[in-house]
Structures are given as C-alpha cells and as structure tokens.
C-alpha cells in the first residue's frame, strides 16, 4: 500500500471468510482481537488455542470452497459486488 507500510485489518473479524475478504481487499495481515479475547475469557489459553484453530479451519474451508490454493492468490477479482 502506501509508503511501504503494512496494511493491518482489524475490526469485525468473526469468521474465516472475513479473513479472506480482508486479504482479497489488500490487507497484509488480519488481526483477531475480539475472538481471541472471547476465547481467553471462556477458556484461558486452551480457549484461545481453540478459537485460533477454528478460525484457521474456517479459512482453509473457505479457500477450498473458492477453489483457491493459497491466500496469496486472492485479490479483488475474487469478491462479488454486494446485492442492492
């Protein structure tokens, strides 16, 4: 993006598909603050690990459904325009 700074997406990430949308829109990384905190509150370290594993599984599943092999393939062409 601009001036060589990484673009970090933070906010509203709840599912693996959200991660893929952010990456397709040009994010260099996606932050998962709330799901991480929810997992921590419910189950401590094990809860955080479970949240991360579940999110990663959703990313993997969504990639497969898209027919993509890697998040590196994603760009705006993978997104559909929202219905009006």
N, CA, C and O of each residue as an XYZ file, in Angstrom:
336
protein
N       0.831     -1.172      0.000
C       0.000      0.000      0.000
C       0.884      1.246      0.000
O       1.835      1.318     -0.778
N       0.595      2.220      0.847
C       1.302      3.483      0.798
C       2.627      3.486      1.534
O       2.710      3.027      2.673
N       3.635      3.987      0.910
C       4.955      4.242      1.504
C       5.586      3.020      2.153
O       6.392      3.161      3.072
N       5.238      1.835      1.698
C       5.866      0.624      2.201
C       5.403      0.170      3.574
O       6.006     -0.728      4.160
N       4.354      0.767      4.092
C       3.827      0.352      5.390
C       2.871     -0.818      5.205
O       2.107     -0.848      4.240
N       2.906     -1.781      6.121
C       1.947     -2.887      6.009
C       0.542     -2.414      6.374
O       0.360     -1.567      7.248
N      -0.429     -2.973      5.695
C      -1.826     -2.665      5.972
C      -2.397     -3.779      6.845
O      -2.496     -4.929      6.416
N      -2.769     -3.427      8.072
C      -3.342     -4.385      9.010
C      -4.839     -4.146      9.103
O      -5.287     -3.018      9.307
N      -5.609     -5.216      8.953
C      -7.064     -5.121      9.044
C      -7.471     -5.546     10.444
O      -7.109     -6.632     10.899
N      -8.221     -4.695     11.126
C      -8.662     -5.001     12.482
C     -10.081     -4.509     12.662
O     -10.363     -3.325     12.477
N     -10.955     -5.394     13.014
C     -12.325     -4.996     13.283
C     -13.332     -5.820     12.514
O     -13.271     -5.899     11.287
N     -14.248     -6.426     13.220
C     -15.324     -7.158     12.585
C     -14.975     -8.552     12.112
O     -15.772     -9.178     11.414
N     -13.818     -9.051     12.468
C     -13.415    -10.388     12.034
C     -14.032    -11.413     12.982
O     -13.690    -11.468     14.163
N     -14.938    -12.214     12.452
C     -15.606    -13.238     13.256
C     -15.466    -14.630     12.647
O     -15.517    -15.631     13.362
N     -15.287    -14.695     11.318
C     -15.235    -15.968     10.607
C     -14.034    -15.995      9.666
O     -13.418    -14.970      9.377
N     -13.727    -17.196      9.203
C     -12.640    -17.352      8.249
C     -12.887    -16.586      6.962
O     -11.950    -16.071      6.353
N     -14.147    -16.508      6.543
C     -14.478    -15.765      5.328
C     -14.149    -14.285      5.485
O     -13.773    -13.627      4.514
N     -14.287    -13.758      6.698
C     -13.927    -12.360      6.951
C     -12.434    -12.137      6.722
O     -12.023    -11.113      6.176
N     -11.641    -13.099      7.142
C     -10.189    -13.026      6.937
C      -9.882    -12.985      5.444
O      -9.075    -12.173      4.991
N     -10.527    -13.864      4.685
C     -10.265    -13.921      3.242
C     -10.709    -12.651      2.536
O     -10.028    -12.188      1.621
N     -11.829    -12.082      2.936
C     -12.292    -10.829      2.328
C     -11.288     -9.712      2.569
O     -10.973     -8.945      1.659
N     -10.787     -9.620      3.793
C      -9.816     -8.569      4.115
C      -8.542     -8.730      3.293
O      -7.996     -7.750      2.784
N      -8.072     -9.965      3.165
C      -6.860    -10.209      2.378
C      -7.097     -9.916      0.896
O      -6.223     -9.373      0.220
N      -8.273    -10.276      0.398
C      -8.597    -10.001     -1.006
C      -8.673     -8.499     -1.279
O      -8.398     -8.052     -2.392
N      -9.044     -7.729     -0.264
C      -9.129     -6.277     -0.417
C      -7.774     -5.586     -0.257
O      -7.675     -4.368     -0.408
N      -6.730     -6.363      0.047
C      -5.395     -5.787      0.087
C      -4.702     -5.749      1.435
O      -3.597     -5.217      1.544
N      -5.326     -6.303      2.466
C      -4.677     -6.319      3.777
C      -3.447     -7.224      3.734
O      -3.451     -8.262      3.073
N      -2.405     -6.822      4.439
C      -1.214     -7.648      4.572
C      -1.367     -8.649      5.707
O      -0.761     -9.720      5.682
N      -2.174     -8.302      6.699
C      -2.426     -9.172      7.840
C      -3.789     -8.838      8.421
O      -4.296     -7.729      8.250
N      -4.377     -9.811      9.110
C      -5.691     -9.641      9.714
C      -5.570     -9.924     11.208
O      -5.068    -10.972     11.614
N      -6.032     -8.985     12.011
C      -5.959     -9.121     13.467
C      -7.276     -9.687     13.992
O      -8.343     -9.398     13.452
N      -7.194    -10.492     15.045
C      -8.394    -11.161     15.556
C      -8.589    -10.881     17.041
O      -8.661    -11.808     17.847
N      -8.672     -9.627     17.393
C      -8.750     -9.217     18.790
C      -9.917     -9.776     19.577
O      -9.704    -10.436     20.594
N     -11.135     -9.538     19.144
C     -12.285     -9.973     19.944
C     -12.411    -11.477     20.056
O     -12.575    -11.982     21.167
N     -12.343    -12.228     18.949
C     -12.432    -13.683     19.116
C     -11.362    -14.219     20.064
O     -11.623    -15.125     20.856
N     -10.165    -13.658     19.981
C      -9.076    -14.049     20.879
C      -9.456    -13.787     22.329
O      -9.265    -14.649     23.186
N      -9.985    -12.617     22.606
C     -10.365    -12.246     23.968
C     -11.529    -13.102     24.464
O     -11.550    -13.508     25.626
N     -12.495    -13.378     23.592
C     -13.617    -14.230     23.989
C     -13.109    -15.613     24.379
O     -13.529    -16.165     25.396
N     -12.215    -16.171     23.585
C     -11.639    -17.474     23.909
C     -10.884    -17.449     25.221
O     -10.969    -18.388     26.012
N     -10.147    -16.377     25.454
C      -9.402    -16.225     26.698
C     -10.339    -16.152     27.889
O     -10.086    -16.774     28.921
N     -11.427    -15.390     27.751
C     -12.373    -15.231     28.854
C     -13.079    -16.544     29.184
O     -13.329    -16.841     30.352
N     -13.395    -17.317     28.169
C     -14.150    -18.549     28.382
C     -13.259    -19.710     28.816
O     -13.643    -20.506     29.673
N     -12.069    -19.803     28.223
C     -11.271    -20.997     28.484
C      -9.788    -20.797     28.684
O      -9.013    -21.747     28.581
N      -9.380    -19.568     28.970
C      -7.948    -19.338     29.176
C      -7.148    -19.647     27.922
O      -7.623    -19.445     26.805
N      -5.939    -20.135     28.111
C      -5.072    -20.437     26.978
C      -5.702    -21.469     26.046
O      -5.613    -21.339     24.825
N      -6.333    -22.485     26.611
C      -6.985    -23.510     25.787
C      -8.100    -22.891     24.940
O      -8.308    -23.299     23.797
N      -8.811    -21.915     25.491
C      -9.864    -21.238     24.744
C      -9.315    -20.451     23.576
O      -9.891    -20.454     22.488
N      -8.195    -19.775     23.802
C      -7.547    -19.020     22.721
C      -7.085    -19.972     21.632
O      -7.278    -19.708     20.445
N      -6.474    -21.079     22.034
C      -6.000    -22.059     21.054
C      -7.158    -22.613     20.234
O      -7.028    -22.812     19.026
N      -8.278    -22.859     20.878
C      -9.449    -23.379     20.179
C      -9.989    -22.359     19.172
O     -10.337    -22.718     18.047
N     -10.057    -21.103     19.575
C     -10.525    -20.046     18.670
C      -9.620    -19.950     17.443
O     -10.102    -19.863     16.314
N      -8.331    -19.967     17.666
C      -7.389    -19.849     16.544
C      -7.495    -21.060     15.620
O      -7.495    -20.909     14.399
N      -7.585    -22.263     16.197
C      -7.721    -23.473     15.371
C      -9.008    -23.445     14.564
O      -9.018    -23.808     13.387
N     -10.098    -23.013     15.196
C     -11.380    -22.956     14.497
C     -11.335    -21.920     13.371
O     -11.815    -22.180     12.268
N     -10.765    -20.756     13.646
C     -10.664    -19.719     12.621
C      -9.804    -20.199     11.459
O     -10.143    -19.970     10.298
N      -8.701    -20.859     11.765
C      -7.813    -21.379     10.722
C      -8.536    -22.433      9.878
O      -8.381    -22.462      8.657
N      -9.328    -23.300     10.527
C     -10.097    -24.314      9.800
C     -11.123    -23.650      8.879
O     -11.344    -24.112      7.760
N     -11.745    -22.575      9.346
C     -12.709    -21.850      8.516
C     -12.029    -21.197      7.322
O     -12.582    -21.194      6.222
N     -10.842    -20.646      7.523
C     -10.079    -20.056      6.412
C      -9.772    -21.142      5.393
O      -9.967    -20.944      4.193
N      -9.299    -22.276      5.858
C      -8.949    -23.384      4.974
C     -10.175    -23.884      4.204
O     -10.102    -24.125      2.999
N     -11.287    -24.036      4.899
C     -12.526    -24.492      4.272
C     -13.017    -23.482      3.230
O     -13.403    -23.862      2.124
N     -13.002    -22.215      3.582
C     -13.454    -21.175      2.649
C     -12.559    -21.111      1.419
O     -13.050    -20.923      0.305
N     -11.267    -21.263      1.608
C     -10.344    -21.289      0.464
C     -10.698    -22.438     -0.474
O     -10.714    -22.275     -1.694
N     -10.981    -23.606      0.112
C     -11.340    -24.769     -0.701
C     -12.630    -24.515     -1.471
O     -12.727    -24.850     -2.651
N     -13.622    -23.922     -0.803
C     -14.878    -23.635     -1.475
C     -14.708    -22.635     -2.612
O     -15.434    -22.686     -3.605
N     -13.750    -21.731     -2.465
C     -13.465    -20.763     -3.533
C     -12.707    -21.388     -4.694
O     -12.744    -20.883     -5.816
N     -12.023    -22.486     -4.420
C     -11.174    -23.098     -5.431
C      -9.785    -22.500     -5.460
O      -9.055    -22.669     -6.437
N      -9.411    -21.804     -4.403
C      -8.071    -21.202     -4.302
C      -7.164    -22.139     -3.513
O      -7.622    -22.884     -2.646
N      -5.893    -22.091     -3.820
C      -4.924    -22.938     -3.128
C      -4.201    -22.199     -2.011
O      -3.637    -22.822     -1.111
N      -4.216    -20.876     -2.069
C      -3.486    -20.078     -1.097
C      -4.116    -18.697     -0.986
O      -4.739    -18.210     -1.929
N      -3.947    -18.069      0.176
C      -4.439    -16.696      0.327
C      -3.675    -15.747     -0.580
O      -4.167    -14.660     -0.885
N      -2.498    -16.128     -1.010
C      -1.707    -15.266     -1.904
C      -2.366    -15.085     -3.271
O      -2.061    -14.134     -3.990
N      -3.266    -15.995     -3.625
C      -3.977    -15.893     -4.900
C      -5.072    -14.822     -4.871
O      -5.485    -14.331     -5.922
N      -5.531    -14.467     -3.701
C      -6.716    -13.625     -3.568
C      -6.440    -12.167     -3.924
O      -5.407    -11.603     -3.564
N      -7.381    -11.582     -4.632
C      -7.399    -10.147     -4.904
C      -8.866     -9.754     -5.077
O      -9.757    -10.576     -4.864
N      -9.115     -8.526     -5.456
C     -10.500     -8.038     -5.566
C     -11.344     -8.835     -6.554
O     -12.569     -8.857     -6.436
N     -10.715     -9.484     -7.519
C     -11.478    -10.239     -8.518
C     -12.205    -11.439     -7.908
O     -13.112    -11.984     -8.536
N     -11.832    -11.853     -6.720
C     -12.475    -12.979     -6.044
C     -13.752    -12.549     -5.314
O     -14.506    -13.397     -4.837
N     -13.993    -11.263     -5.227
C     -15.139    -10.753     -4.479
C     -16.289    -10.423     -5.413
O     -16.082     -9.997     -6.549
N     -17.495    -10.623     -4.921
C     -18.696    -10.254     -5.671
C     -19.226     -8.943     -5.116
O     -19.047     -8.640     -3.936
N     -19.879     -8.168     -5.973
C     -20.490     -6.923     -5.519
C     -21.703     -7.251     -4.643
O     -22.461     -8.174     -4.941
N     -21.875     -6.502     -3.586
C     -23.000     -6.722     -2.688
C     -24.308     -6.442     -3.411
O     -24.395     -5.489     -4.186
N     -25.326     -7.261     -3.167
C     -26.620     -7.003     -3.805
C     -27.240     -5.708     -3.282
O     -27.016     -5.324     -2.134
N     -28.004     -5.055     -4.114
C     -28.620     -3.771     -3.736
C     -30.015     -3.963     -3.266
O     -30.685     -2.994     -2.909
